[in-house]
Amino acid sequence: MRRVLTIISLLLALQISWGQDISKQNAQKKKIEDEIAYIDKQLSNTKSKQKKSLNALTLTQKKIENRKGMIRALDKEIKGYNQNISAKANEISRLERRLDTLRSYHEHLVYNAYKNRDSKVWFMYIMASENIGQGVRRWSYLKNLSSSVRVQATQILDVQIQLTKEKDRLQNLKQESVKTQKQREQEYAKLTKEETQVMNTINSLKKQEKKFRAELDKKKKEVERLNKEIERILAEAVRQQKKAGQKVKVDYELSAKFSDNKGKLPWPVDNGVIVEKFGQSYHPVFKNVKLPFNNGVNISTSRNAKALCIFDGIVKQILVMPGYNQCVLVQHGEYFTFYCKLKKVDVKSGQTIKRGQAIGTIDDSEEGNAIIHFQLWKGTDKQNPELWLRK
């Protein structure tokens, strides 16, 4: 009995753990589905003449990355279903063996009860005992025989009910597994189609190599100018902070609060998808061409979207840079955030600003959407924004 209870406890623990995993997987799938839907919306808003642009290619590649994540999540879910189906089948087999044992014992009890139904036979059976102790035991056995039959019948009924429930659960698991496998097949078909689209776009864009190399040279110069200016501004800000007798001290309490929110900070837009990551990367079409080092991230968002401050702070500076339009620098104690590619700024230098407050309107790209360039620094040390923004 103790072994049975242990098995049941382990199965229950497995079911609870798996149920929690399914909840997490569903939340992860929902997030991926939402991002894919958002990318589709942006692609549908892309101007027809830009359907095979570099930006459209980047968005589609991001969608493929998400689609692969969805397939991985579905594979994990299918594996969980298969494991639980196997465990449930084993539990049903155990219950069926238990039911067979109970029925066999019940038949034995019923037979003995029938055989000893005559009180004279009971009396003779007790009187034939070798000693008083044996007689007492026989009397007790015969006295409790009918009660044991009823108890055993109740146990059989309980096991039958439990067995029916487990078979129903097994059937539900199989149905959910089949449903998930079909979803996986659909996602894979979409992935194959999207990968074909990407290859077609790449082949089309390769014909414009001269144009892209000229654009890349221009972009390199713009990135270098922006990076040098930002580094100069930050170095000067840190130098001023270290000057003796400075009136304005670093707000270390605000810095601590900012640091405590690592991985939980809101995005600088209501909705968006990262199309250029932090760090070194290569051209999506010409794989041997190294792109300028990205000190931040580029986020594709809706037209006329607002740039939002990710944390309480002070607007340190507003500047205009070629290729990046207007840029706003916000200080959060030791930390700084940059919001670039704005066509309109809603704040002033020296202004106190709150988390979630609009900084300005993001400029629209040629493709029809908007892209914000966002950076995050601790002093003069650049940070990967993806590690700071909430997932």
Order of alpha helices (4+ residues) and beta strands (2+ residues): alpha-alpha-alpha-alpha-alpha-alpha-beta-beta-beta-beta-beta-beta-beta-beta-beta-beta
